């Protein structure tokens, strides 16, 4: 009876990436809400990385390669950058209570004219968002890359070890072998009376 080994499913990179994109709105909303109250936390980076990792695994069939790990990383970086931009738009409009200002005819030209100044005024906060975001996401992204390394290793594809079992003992010229009674054996065959 032979044990059947299940081969891992091939990674569906497109399915994993598309599903992981759902982490973007979650991160953008969380970052914008925290920014609007003046709070910067690593929880946003962790939340985005965890969501992207979990969603990517579901969409890819459970497998994460280096491409998948880099996809998750790109989603985290994009989410933080896009979330910062949205947060600055909300802040420039006057806050969450005045989002109607975004629809004004002169809002976008003014925002674009002042964008460099907004970045300059908030450079410390921007650096902190990326630093805390990286800190929060570090463990999850490390896990994604570790999973990718394990997936690439042949021993982990099937879950079996590549360590060979010990070789059977070999006997040369029956010197080390127990008596067998064969023609080339110098010992007498065992007798039924002994």
C-alpha positions, 0 to 999 in steps of 0.5 A, a space after each residue: 500500500 502506498 501513501 498518496 502525496 498531494 502536490 501543492 496547487 500552482 500559485 494563481 498570482 493574478 487571483 491572489 493579487 486581485 483579491 489582495 487589492 481589497 486591502 487598499 481601501 481598508 488601509 486608506 480609510 484607516 490611515 485617513 481616519 487616524 491622520 484626521 485626528 492627528 494620530 500616526 500608528 504602526 497598526 495601519 501598516 500591520 493591518 494592510 500587510 496582514 489583510 494583503 497576506 491573508 487575501 493573497 493566500 486565499 486568491 492564490 490557492 494557498 501558495 506564496 512565491 517570491 512574486 506573491 511576496 513582492 506583490 504584497 509588499 507593493 500593495 502595502 507601500 502603495 496603500 500607505 502612499 495613496 492613504 497619505 495623499 488621500 489624508 492630505 486631500 481631506 486635511 486640505 479640504 478642512 477635515 472630514 466634516 468639510 469633504 464637500 469642499 473637494 467638489 469646489 471648482 477651485 479646490 484641485 488647482 489650489 491643492 495641486 499648487 500647494 501640494 509641495 508645501 503640504 508635503 514639506 509641512 508634513 514631512 516628519 509625519 510622512 516619514 513616521 507613517 512609512 517608518 511605523 507602517 514598515 514596523 507594523 508590516 515587518 513581521 507579516 512581510 517577513 512571513 510572506 518572504 519566508 513562505 516564499 523561500 519555503 515554497 521554492 525549496 523542494 523539501 517543502 513542496 511536498 512536505 517530505 524531507 529530502 534526507 535519504 534513509 541510511 544505506 543498508 549494510 552490505 557484506 563483502 565476500 560474506 566475511 561480515 555476513 552471518 553463516 548462510 550455508 552457501 557454496 562460497 561460505 567457509 562455514 558448515 551449514 547449520 544442522 537440524 540437530 544443533 
